């Protein structure tokens, strides 16, 4: 496999930026589905794929999300075409008979070990959140991830009890076993409103060969 | 920004696979540095970039790693050209004066809140681990991530006390504040040895619009 060209590396990483100001251009359902149908193939531990994605777009849902945001994150989130709640399902293991069919014991291993479930769900939903953002950039979108919000409040508002789950054939919302990980605003960023990029660690500050 | 073409989406996600069998082709230092210099731009909370990467390549280091692996992960790891320990530094905030220079208060906010440090380090080093894998695939490499190992043992062996840190100008190893997150074997995978890909969740099983 050849390396991707410079333009692709730039679009995914090198010149891509976190955006806080958005052009007046909507994000279509079709684009969201394309992102999911790309990022879903990213690797997770025992193919657990514990991430769940809530696409907050309606005014009503945005207003509910607003109450959980840190003050500095309100404006950028309310003005974004769409905000994704990257969440994780603590009962992800119930889907392992489908996702990991060659090893039926895996479901029971997780079911018997809540600490392993928690660690696995957090780590792998974070991986999947990263896959989501890179896939969104691959589709030409910009991302504005943030963790400055009240996770417990988001969980209470969006995941706690009896909520309708539009388009879901699996009722994971009503039972309160989904937890928020982080948020990501999504849209087409306004490059004119970017501030200069902050530094990164040099190779030798973050890496070593042994 | 236009979407990347199908070949790029395939290479990064759609036809990329987790590999357990490796071609006899080394991974050069130059390639590793290119991957780091690409993935380092991926977004993290307050630009904290808490991930640290140990590239385990020498026979000695591989032999030490072996003792911490789950039995099912020994062969694929020992035969990989290189294994990356994706770790996180619990004192990442000491680098914020460099990484987040416009807000000196951020360092103190983290320094005063160990729970926030732990959550931030785990979440963001997982994001960075995902960026690393996608950047590796972008360079034409294959990945074999795994979490079936004894984290405490890896931390004891590689991060606990007085270890030499080759090429590091920041002595983060000796003080015991670096923890392993997950491992990733790296190399050029043998496509002939892949098993069929496992299923993924449908959009409606993992996603909802609100």
Interface residues (C-beta under 8 A of the other chain):
Chain A: X1 X2 X3 X4 X8 X9 X11 X12 X13 X14 X16 X18 X29 X32 X33 X36 X37 X38 X39 X40 X41 X42 X43 X45 X47 X49 X51 X52 X53 X54 X55 X56 X57 X58 X61 X95 X98 X99 X100 X101 X102 X120 X122 X123 X124 X126 X127 X128 X129 X130 X131 X133 X134 X135 X137 X138 X139 X140 X141 X143 X145 X146 X147 X158 X165 X166 X167 X168 X169 X170 X173 X181 X182 X197 X198 X199 X200 X201 X202 X203 X204 X205 X206 X207 X208 X209 X210
Chain B: X1 X2 X3 X4 X8 X9 X11 X12 X13 X14 X16 X18 X29 X32 X33 X36 X37 X38 X39 X40 X41 X42 X43 X45 X47 X49 X51 X52 X53 X54 X55 X56 X57 X58 X60 X61 X95 X98 X99 X100 X101 X102 X120 X122 X123 X124 X126 X127 X128 X129 X130 X131 X133 X134 X135 X137 X138 X139 X140 X141 X143 X145 X146 X147 X158 X165 X166 X167 X168 X169 X170 X173 X181 X182 X197 X198 X199 X200 X201 X202 X203 X204 X205 X206 X207 X208 X209 X210
